[in-house]
Amino acid sequence: MARALAKTPFPEHDKALMDAGEASSESDEDAALAWDLPLYVRHPTKVNIIALILYAALGICVMSFKEDWTFVTSFYVTVQIITTVGYGDIAPTESGELFVIFYVLLGTVLLAGLLDRVTESLLQTSDQRLQESLEAFRTRMVRSDNQDSAGSTCGPADGIFTLSRSVYSLLRWMLVYLFFLSAWVAYFMIFEGCSCSYGATRIDGCEDGQRCAATGGVQLSVLSASYMGVITFSTVGFGDFSPKSRKGRIFGSICMILGIMAFGKVVTHESWFLGGFSRGWTEIDLARWPAASSCCICL
């Protein structure tokens, strides 16, 4: 009897220790399984970023060596390939076309992985917002039922479906997009109002400086610079207007990446706003159907 009591003086405490031990062993097993997973599965974003950097470096190095381009030109063309802008103002020679074929195909596979991660992230965010919207709608309906049972009517503030967060996010990214677009227009208006270009795209007979326009240099108005920015950031890339100078191509390559990212955010948040607006009207219809005579829900 005494021996039995000595074995389990605190049975509840012993059970808690056993549960903790089992939980610890399960967490250790999960950690071990996580380490067994491939690096791409454990850190997909980091791997994609590193792969993109290596991909860009490969393009710059090979094009600089094979096409005898400067670093700026190789960087400029590589950014066009990665962003799919593709102005077409600078093209490889016949000997370099074979490399570009495989380089673009490799980039398609790489970008497909990146887009898959971005799409998955957007879907998760959209699903989260939908769940929050449904939870808010459920809370309002419960509150409305409670007020009806108490003999009171709901005020306008209780049924208002607000999209303030979606509107704020959309406006914020629109401002970011307009900032990069304004920077693009200002730079090319100030530094490339007229350009003779350089290297392979140098305009024959054009003279830099005051005689640029008179000798056939490419001129940019405010409208033309704005048009070039919008076409670039949307990745349409007609190529009728493109950066011409060395500094312009460096600035354009960097601003191109940032502007395209901002434009993508604007499109994403615009779709969220329109989706939220549609869900708002759906909620109003659902709310009016069971309680149309007792509650007024406004938008």
LINDAMO-V194864 format. One record per run of one state. SS is the DSSP state (helix for helix, strand for strand, loop for the rest). FROM is the first residue (numbers start at 1). TO is the last residue. Records with the same first field share a line. If there is no record, write none. Layout:
SS->FROM-TO  FROM-TO
This chain:
loop->1-1  8-10  37-38  43-43  67-70  84-93  150-153  155-155  160-163  192-193  196-198  202-217  220-221  234-245  292-294  296-299
helix->2-7  11-36  39-42  44-66  71-83  94-149  156-159  164-191  199-201  222-233  246-291
strand->154-154  194-195  218-219  295-295
